[in-house]
Amino acid sequence: MTTPDESPRRQHVARLFDFSRGRRLEIGLLDKPLVSPSSVDVRYADGYPRERLVAMHRNSPPITVEDVPEIDFPLWGGAGIRTFAERRRRGRPSTGSSRAV
């Protein structure tokens, strides 16, 4: 994954929120996360796992599929969107991630 650039959107969010403490959840980021796990304790949620997002957007010019991160909370359950509680009940770690905390 490439290092996120300092886009106006990212700069605006950084002025609004203090990311130096606590755990964060970013939802629906696709290939443009606002925060990076290398600098912040962040988890990502999206409709699908990374592999499916990459397959869906492989030929979408504005999307850089190499920048789509691993999705900690893929919410699509085949028959519909699952809640975070339902996602955790399926034997997932309570952090929703296999990454070290």
C-alpha positions, 0 to 999 in steps of 0.5 A, a space after each residue: 500500500 502506498 503512503 497516503 498523500 496529504 490531500 485536502 480531505 485528509 488535512 481537513 479530517 486531521 484538523 478535526 480529530 486527534 488520532 494520537 490516542 485510542 482505536 479508530 474505525 474507518 468505514 467505506 474507505 476503498 483505496 483512500 484511507 484517511 489514516 494509516 495503520 502505521 501511524 494510528 490504531 485503526 481498523 477498516 470496515 467495508 462491504 466486502 473483503 479486500 480480495 472482492 473489492 480488488 476484483 470489483 474495481 480492477 478495471 476502474 481507472 480512478 481506483 488504485 487497487 494496490 492501495 485497497 487495505 485489508 478489511 478487518 470488518 467485511 460486512 456483506 454476509 451473502 444474504 445481506 449486510 451483517 452488523 458488527 455484533 453478528 460479525 464478531 459472533 462468527 468466531 472472529 477476534 474481538 478486535 475484528 482483526 488478525 493484526 497484532 494490537 
